[in-house]
Amino acid sequence: MVFQFFVDYLQHRFTAKSRHGTHSPFVYKLTDEVIYDFSAKKVYNSIEDQRKKLLNDDRLITVTDLGAGSHLNKNRTKKVSQIAKNALKNPRLAQLIYRLVVNQHPQNVIELGTCLGITTAYLAKAVPDAAILTIEGCPETAAVAYQNFNELGLNNIELQVGNFNDLLPKAINEAEKLDFVYIDGNHTKEATLNYFNWCLPKIHENSLLIFDDIYWSKGMKEAWEEIKNHPQVAITIDLFWIGLVYFKKGQAKEHFKIKF
């Protein structure tokens, strides 16, 4: 599985384009101004300081894994530092998600898969006046995330703990519309397609869905292809680590692979 992931990565690097290889004005602008904006921002500092604390946190917690698990470590009892090292989105990717949220100006954000809350913190900082709902399956991991939110002074986050299959449909049903949804949950084909299909009734022209680990497995790659081909999807951007899904009406259906 790890070997295939490496092969997929190399193939993506050889076939993906930069902003200059895109003929869509929307994707060119997004790539130029958001995806490739690697400038340092003060807002990143406090979150990355919190990450450093987690990387040195030797507390042991019991991990409840309701999803596809980890390629790296199947042990249930783990150090917080180990989870921080192996499971958190790296700064480059977490900061990209921050910029995508800022660019999107959503009124509501749903994150499926809180982990230790670092990416959630970026979501909350990106739109401090928006409601952030994050869902985590593991109570002890969620407890660490909640502590991080408090230490960072974030008060626009609602953290729910439980089974994604129960909590996500309820959250979608209660939402008037879905502006921004980040799916970093159960990395199986069936679960990913379920999450996508559950969201569809509440998406609108300016919605953005982000799917994490689209090359995680054969099943995830198949799920990504099905999502791309769905008739309501207008534009997808494959950044290898994540996939962006847009629903812009009147837009010719196009799929892009962008180097990141």
C-alpha positions as CSV (number, residue, x, y, z in Angstrom):
1,M,0.0,0.0,0.0
2,V,2.8,2.4,0.9
3,F,4.6,1.6,-2.4
4,Q,1.5,2.2,-4.4
5,F,1.0,5.5,-2.7
6,F,4.5,6.5,-3.7
7,V,3.9,5.5,-7.3
8,D,0.7,7.5,-7.3
9,Y,2.6,10.5,-6.0
10,L,5.2,10.3,-8.7
11,Q,2.5,10.0,-11.4
12,H,0.7,13.0,-10.0
13,R,3.9,15.1,-10.0
14,F,4.6,14.2,-13.6
15,T,1.0,14.9,-14.9
16,A,0.0,17.8,-12.7
17,K,0.2,21.4,-13.9
18,S,1.2,24.7,-12.3
19,R,-1.1,27.8,-12.6
20,H,0.4,28.5,-16.1
21,G,-1.0,25.2,-17.4
22,T,-4.6,26.0,-16.5
23,H,-7.0,27.7,-19.0
24,S,-9.7,28.3,-16.5
25,P,-9.7,31.9,-15.2
26,F,-11.3,30.7,-12.0
27,V,-8.7,28.0,-11.4
28,Y,-5.8,30.2,-12.5
29,K,-6.8,32.9,-10.0
30,L,-7.4,30.4,-7.2
31,T,-4.0,28.8,-7.9
32,D,-2.1,32.0,-8.2
33,E,-3.7,33.9,-5.3
34,V,-4.6,31.2,-2.8
35,I,-2.9,27.8,-3.5
36,Y,0.5,29.3,-4.2
37,D,0.4,32.0,-1.6
38,F,3.3,30.8,0.6
39,S,3.8,34.1,2.3
40,A,4.2,34.1,6.1
41,K,1.1,35.2,8.0
42,K,1.1,36.3,11.7
43,V,-2.1,34.3,12.3
44,Y,-0.1,31.0,11.7
45,N,2.3,31.6,14.6
46,S,0.1,30.8,17.6
47,I,-1.3,27.7,16.0
48,E,2.2,26.4,15.1
49,D,3.4,27.1,18.6
50,Q,0.5,24.9,19.8
51,R,1.6,22.2,17.4
52,K,5.1,22.3,18.9
53,K,3.6,21.7,22.3
54,L,1.8,18.7,21.0
55,L,4.9,17.3,19.4
56,N,6.5,17.4,22.9
57,D,3.5,16.1,24.7
58,D,4.2,12.6,26.2
59,R,0.8,12.0,27.6
60,L,-0.7,8.6,26.7
61,I,-4.2,8.4,25.5
62,T,-6.4,5.6,24.2
63,V,-7.4,6.1,20.6
64,T,-10.8,4.9,19.5
65,D,-10.6,4.4,15.7
66,L,-14.0,4.1,14.0
67,G,-12.6,4.5,10.5
68,A,-10.0,3.0,8.2
69,G,-7.2,3.3,10.7
70,S,-3.6,4.4,10.1
71,H,-1.1,3.1,7.6
72,L,1.6,3.9,10.2
73,N,0.5,2.6,13.6
74,K,-2.4,0.4,14.7
75,N,-1.7,0.6,18.4
76,R,-4.6,1.9,20.5
77,T,-2.6,3.5,23.2
78,K,-0.5,6.3,21.8
79,K,1.5,9.3,23.0
80,V,0.0,12.6,22.0
81,S,3.3,13.5,20.5
82,Q,3.1,10.4,18.3
83,I,-0.4,11.4,17.0
84,A,0.8,14.9,16.4
85,K,3.8,13.7,14.4
86,N,1.8,11.1,12.3
87,A,-1.8,12.3,12.0
88,L,-1.8,16.1,12.0
89,K,-1.8,17.9,8.7
90,N,1.6,19.4,8.1
91,P,1.8,23.3,8.3
92,R,1.9,23.7,4.5
93,L,-1.3,21.8,4.0
94,A,-3.1,23.2,7.1
95,Q,-2.3,26.7,6.0
96,L,-3.6,26.0,2.5
97,I,-6.9,25.0,4.0
98,Y,-6.8,28.3,6.0
99,R,-6.4,30.3,2.8
100,L,-9.1,28.3,1.0
101,V,-11.5,29.2,3.9
102,V,-10.5,32.9,3.8
103,N,-11.1,32.9,0.1
104,Q,-14.4,31.2,0.4
105,H,-15.9,33.5,3.1
106,P,-18.2,30.8,4.4
107,Q,-20.9,31.4,7.0
108,N,-20.7,27.8,8.2
109,V,-17.9,25.2,8.2
110,I,-18.1,21.5,9.0
111,E,-15.0,19.4,9.6
112,L,-15.2,15.7,9.8
113,G,-12.2,14.4,11.8
114,T,-11.0,16.8,14.4
115,C,-7.9,14.8,15.5
116,L,-5.9,17.1,17.9
117,G,-7.6,20.2,16.5
118,I,-4.8,22.0,14.7
119,T,-6.5,22.1,11.3
120,T,-9.7,23.1,13.2
121,A,-7.9,26.0,14.7
122,Y,-6.9,27.2,11.3
123,L,-10.5,26.9,10.2
124,A,-11.6,29.0,13.2
125,K,-9.0,31.6,12.7
126,A,-9.8,32.0,9.0
127,V,-13.5,33.0,9.7
128,P,-13.8,34.1,13.3
129,D,-17.4,35.2,12.8
130,A,-18.5,31.9,11.2
131,A,-19.8,28.8,13.0
132,I,-17.3,25.9,13.0
133,L,-18.6,22.5,13.7
134,T,-16.0,19.8,14.0
135,I,-16.8,16.1,14.6
136,E,-14.4,13.6,16.2
137,G,-14.9,9.9,16.8
138,C,-12.4,9.4,19.6
139,P,-13.3,11.0,23.0
140,E,-9.7,11.2,24.4
141,T,-8.4,12.8,21.2
142,A,-11.3,15.2,21.2
143,A,-10.4,16.1,24.8
144,V,-6.9,17.2,23.8
145,A,-8.4,19.2,20.9
146,Y,-10.8,20.9,23.2
147,Q,-7.9,21.9,25.5
148,N,-6.0,23.3,22.4
149,F,-9.0,25.4,21.5
150,N,-9.2,26.9,25.0
151,E,-5.5,27.6,25.0
152,L,-5.8,29.4,21.7
153,G,-8.8,31.4,22.8
154,L,-11.1,30.1,20.1
155,N,-14.7,30.5,20.8
156,N,-16.4,29.8,17.5
157,I,-15.9,26.1,17.5
158,E,-18.5,23.4,18.4
159,L,-16.9,20.1,19.0
160,Q,-19.1,17.0,18.8
161,V,-17.9,13.5,19.7
162,G,-19.4,10.3,18.3
163,N,-19.9,8.2,15.3
164,F,-19.7,10.1,12.0
165,N,-22.6,8.2,10.6
166,D,-24.9,9.5,13.3
167,L,-23.6,13.1,13.8
168,L,-22.9,14.2,10.2
169,P,-26.4,13.5,8.8
170,K,-27.9,15.3,11.8
171,A,-25.6,18.3,11.3
172,I,-26.4,18.5,7.6
173,N,-30.1,18.2,8.3
174,E,-30.0,21.1,10.8
175,A,-28.0,23.3,8.4
176,E,-29.9,25.7,6.1
177,K,-27.1,25.3,3.6
178,L,-23.5,24.0,3.4
179,D,-20.8,26.5,2.6
180,F,-17.6,24.7,3.4
181,V,-17.2,21.0,4.3
182,Y,-13.8,19.4,5.0
183,I,-14.0,15.6,5.1
184,D,-11.0,14.0,6.9
185,G,-12.9,11.0,8.3
186,N,-13.3,7.3,7.6
187,H,-11.1,6.8,4.6
188,T,-13.1,4.1,2.9
189,K,-14.9,4.3,-0.5
190,E,-18.3,3.6,0.9
191,A,-18.0,6.1,3.8
192,T,-16.6,8.8,1.6
193,L,-19.3,8.5,-1.0
194,N,-21.9,8.5,1.8
195,Y,-20.5,11.7,3.2
196,F,-20.6,13.3,-0.3
197,N,-24.1,12.2,-1.1
198,W,-25.4,13.3,2.3
199,C,-24.1,16.8,1.6
200,L,-25.6,17.2,-1.8
201,P,-29.1,18.3,-0.8
202,K,-27.6,21.3,1.0
203,I,-24.8,22.4,-1.4
204,H,-25.2,25.6,-3.5
205,E,-23.4,27.3,-6.3
206,N,-20.6,28.6,-4.0
207,S,-20.2,25.5,-1.8
208,L,-16.7,23.9,-1.4
209,L,-16.2,20.4,-0.4
210,I,-12.7,19.2,0.4
211,F,-11.8,15.5,0.6
212,D,-8.6,14.5,2.4
213,D,-6.3,11.6,1.4
214,I,-7.9,11.0,-2.1
215,Y,-5.0,8.6,-2.9
216,W,-5.1,6.8,0.5
217,S,-6.2,3.5,-1.1
218,K,-7.7,1.9,-4.2
219,G,-11.2,2.5,-2.7
220,M,-10.5,6.2,-2.0
221,K,-9.2,6.7,-5.6
222,E,-12.4,5.1,-6.9
223,A,-14.5,7.3,-4.6
224,W,-12.7,10.4,-5.9
225,E,-13.5,9.4,-9.5
226,E,-17.1,8.9,-8.7
227,I,-17.3,12.3,-7.1
228,K,-15.6,13.9,-10.0
229,N,-18.1,12.4,-12.4
230,H,-21.2,13.4,-10.5
231,P,-23.5,15.6,-12.6
232,Q,-23.8,18.3,-9.9
233,V,-20.0,18.7,-9.7
234,A,-18.6,21.5,-12.0
235,I,-14.9,21.7,-11.1
236,T,-12.5,19.5,-9.2
237,I,-8.9,20.3,-8.3
238,D,-6.7,17.4,-7.4
239,L,-3.8,18.5,-5.2
240,F,-2.9,14.9,-4.4
241,W,-3.1,15.3,-0.7
242,I,-6.6,16.8,-0.9
243,G,-9.3,17.2,-3.6
244,L,-11.4,20.3,-4.0
245,V,-15.0,20.1,-5.3
246,Y,-16.9,23.1,-6.6
247,F,-20.5,23.3,-7.8
248,K,-20.5,26.5,-9.8
249,K,-23.5,26.7,-12.1
250,G,-23.0,27.5,-15.8
251,Q,-19.4,26.4,-15.5
252,A,-18.2,23.8,-18.0
253,K,-17.2,20.6,-16.2
254,E,-13.4,20.4,-15.8
255,H,-11.0,18.5,-13.7
256,F,-7.5,19.8,-12.8
257,K,-4.4,18.4,-11.3
258,I,-2.3,21.1,-9.7
259,K,1.2,20.7,-8.3
260,F,1.4,21.5,-4.6
